[in-house]
Amino acid sequence: MINRQTLAAPVVCAGVGLHTGERVRLALQPAPSGTGVVFIRSDVTDQDNRIEARADAVTGVRLGTTIANEAGVSVATVEHLMAALAGVGVDDVIVDIDGPELPVMDGSSMPFVELIHNVGLKQQAMPRRAIQVLKPVTVETEGRRASFLPALKPMIEVEISFEHQAVGRQTCVFDVTPDIFAEDIAGARTFGFKKDFDTLLAAGLARGGSMDNAIVLDETGVVNPEGLRFNDEFVRHKALDALGDLYLAGAPIIGRYSASRPGHSINNEALRALLNDPTAWKWVPMRGGVAQDVALANS
């Protein structure tokens, strides 16, 4: 059986929020077994500043995922860190942050993965559990579709389509393992269109955005001098976002998440639909990421 994991030591980084443009300091702290992922807003001292990373804590999904506690204290753009924690396999961690939005770093999950690798992981005494999908669960909205399907391991399949010559139609399918995530998914950066930048600024968004932390597209193609890290970096980043959003389940999901034109909204909607149907899933022990249900394994 696989046991839960936390960090072997604290690790710290700093950067600016993608949308607020504010500089923030973030510290990842080892946590006792069973803690889960918990954010602490250290700059908030006059009310509850503890925010648990849960699907039902999501309060915003516009260009990022925001979670909040009952006091209304929130933290935004959590998906890239959540993807890193899911991909590496961190179950228990305290995320101390002194501002309202996580630092965007380079626009991917790789800086967080490297921070975790630098200090290493520590095995906990408590066995790791997973959510095993037992039957299909599907949601559809505004031309977007997302489904959880039974499978013998955690998998993500994402398809996107943009009317831009640099993007077009792209598909990404990957097994959620630490090695595959680190090599194929973690480095994929967020992206945006230059023509939308002024509109986002007027809406109070993208104030920290730049070619240092995002792929920028104009009418002709990719503006960034260094180009793309992967030929299909756009869809890989959407898969990264999906993994981060789904880790708000509080555990790995043994099943196939298949999404067409996904975004933070439908990722959270699909996750809530799964968790709200007690006949669609069950808790199972983790043994190498393989489903433990004999009937499902033999189907």
N, C-alpha and C positions, 0 to 999 in steps of 0.2 A: 504494500500500500504506500501511497505517496502522502507525506505529511505536509502541513501548511508551512509556508516560508515567510520570513521577514528579512529585513536588511541586516547584515552583519555589523554595521556601524552607521552612524548618521552621515549624511552627505548634503551639501549646500550648493545652490546655484543662484544666479540673479539674472534679470533681463527685463524686457518691457512687455506689457500686455499688447496683444495684437490689436484690440479695439480701443482700449482706454489710452494706450500710449504711456501709461504710468510705469515707472520702474518699481519692480518688486523683488523681494528676496524670498526664496523658497527653500525649506529644509525638509528632507525626508528622514523621519526618525523611526528606528525599530519599534515594534509594538508587540504587546503580549498576544499569544495565540487566541484567536477568536475576535480580535478587535475589528478586523476588516479594514477598509480604507476610510480614514476619517480626516477631514480637513479642519484645521484650526486657524481662524482669522486672528492672528496675534495683534493686529492693529485695532481690533474691536475689544474694548474692555468694559463697556457699560451694559452689556447684555450677553446672552448665550452666543458664543462664537464657535461652537462645535457643529460641523456639518457632516453628516454621514453620507457616503457615496452610495445612494440607492436610486432605483428607477423612479420611485414615487417622490423623490426629492427634486426632480427636474422641474424648473420653473421657467426656463427660457431655452429656445432651440433655434434662434435666428443667427446663422453664421457661427454657431458654436453652441456647446451645451453648458447651461448654467444650473447649478444646484443650490438649494437654500434650506435653512432649518425653519422651525416654526416661528422663530422670532423675526424672520425675514432677512437674516444675515446670509449673504450669498457669496459664491465664488464662481467665476465664469471661465469658459474655454478650458474645461477639464479633460476633454477627450484625448488629447495627445499624451498626457501623462497617464491617463487611465489605460490607453492602449499599450503603453510601455509596461505598466504593471501587469496587465493581462498577458502580454507577449512573453515577458521574462518569467512570470509565475510568482509574483509577490501577492500574498494573501492579506498580510497584516502590516499596516504602515500608518504613521501619523504624518500628515502633510501640513507643515506649519508655513503659513504664508502671510505676509504683512500688507496685503492689498487685495482688491476686489477681483483680480483676474490673474490667471497663471501666466508666467512668462512664455512668450511664443518661441523663444530660442531661435532655431533655424527654420521653423515652420513644420518640422517633422517630430517624430518620437525619438530619433536617434540620440540627441543629447541626453535625454532622460535614461535611455538604455545604457549609455556609456557611464553615466553617474552610478547607476546600480551595479554595473559590472566592476567598476573601480573599487567598490567596498565589498562586493560579494553578498551572498545570501546565507541565511542561517535557518536551519531546519527547526521547526517547532515540534512540540510533543503531540499536538492534536492532528488527527488524520485530515487530509484534504477531502472535501466533498465537491460534487459537481451537480449541476442541474441537467438531467437527461431528458431530452425531448421524446415524448411517447407517441405523439400524433401531429399531423400538420396543423399549423396555426398561421393564418394569412390575414394581412390587412392591406387595403388599397385606398389611396386618396390622391386626388388631383394628378392622375397619370402615373403615380408611383405605386410600386407593389413590393411587399416584403413578406417573406415566409420563413418560419422555422419548420424544418423537416427532420424526422428521425434519421440518425446516422450513428456510426460506431465511434466517431471521434469528433472533436471540435473542428468545424470547417466554416469558411466564409466565401461566398460567391457574390460578386458585385458586377453590375453592368451599368455603364453610363453612356449618354449620347449627348453631344454638344454640336451645334452647327458652327463649328470652327475648324479650320483645316488642320490645326495642330492637335486637336483632340478627337473629334469624330465619335465613333462608337468603339468602346473599349470594354474588355471583360477581364476580371481578375478572380482566380479561384486559388485559395491556399488553405493548407492544414495549419491550425494554430499550434505551432510548436516553437520553443524558444529559438532554435536555430533558423527555421524558416522565417520567422518574424524578423529577427535581427538582420538576416541577409537580404530578404526580398521586399519587406514592407516598411520597416521602421524608418528608413531614410527618405521615404516619399514625402514631399513637401506639399503644404496647402497651396492653392492657386486662386487667382482672381483675374478679372479683366480690367484693363487700364481704363476703358470707357466708363466703368462703373465707379471709379475711385471717388470722384467729386460727390456723387450721390451718397456714397457710404460715409464720407466725411460729414456731409450735411446732416446725416442721421446719427452722428456721434459714434461712428464705427470706423475701423481700420486706421485709427490715429497712430498706431505703432507699426503699421504695415510698410514694408519696403522690399526691395529685391534681395535683402539679406535674410528675409524670413518668409518669402513666398515666391512662387512662380508667377510672373506677371505676363499677361498675354495682351498684345494689341491686335490690330486688324490683320497683320501679316504673319504673326507667329509669336514665339517666345522672346521676350525682351531681355531676360537675364543673360549677361555675357557668357556665363559658363554653360548655358543650355540646360538640358534635362539630365537627371541622374539615371532615369530609366526611360525607355521609349514610351512606356505606358504609365508614367509617373502619376498622371491624373487619377486613373482608376485605382492605382495602388493606394493613393492617399485616401480615397473614398472608402476603401477596404479598411485602412487604418482607423479612420473615424468610426466606422461601424464597430470594430473590435472594442474601441474605447467606450463607445456608448453602451454596448452590450455588457461590459464588465460592471455596469451599475446594477446588474443582477445580484452582485455580491459573491459570485462564484463563476467558475468556467461553465460553459454550456456545451454539453456533448450533444451535438446535432449540427445540421447544416443550415446556416443562415443565408438565404438567397434573396437578393434585393435588386430591383431594377430602378434606376434613377434615385438612389437613396440619398437621404439627408438626415440631419439630427432629429427632425420631427418624426419621420416615419420609423427611424431606428428605435426611438423611445416608445412610440405607439405600438410597434410590434412586440417589444419586450414586455410592456405592460399587459398586452393581450395574452401573451404566453403565461406570465406569472399569475394573472387573474383567473386562469382556467386550471383548476387543480387536477383535472383529468388529462392535461396535456404534458405534464412533466412530473418528475419525482427526484428526490435526492438519492445519489449513489456515491459510493466511495470512489476516489480516483486511483486507478492502477495504470499508470502509463498513458492516461488519456483515453483508454479503451472503455467502451460501455460495459457495465457489469450486469445488465439485464439479459439473461440467457435467451429468453424468447425473442427479444429484439435482435440479438446477435445472430440468431439462427434464421431470422426472417429474410 
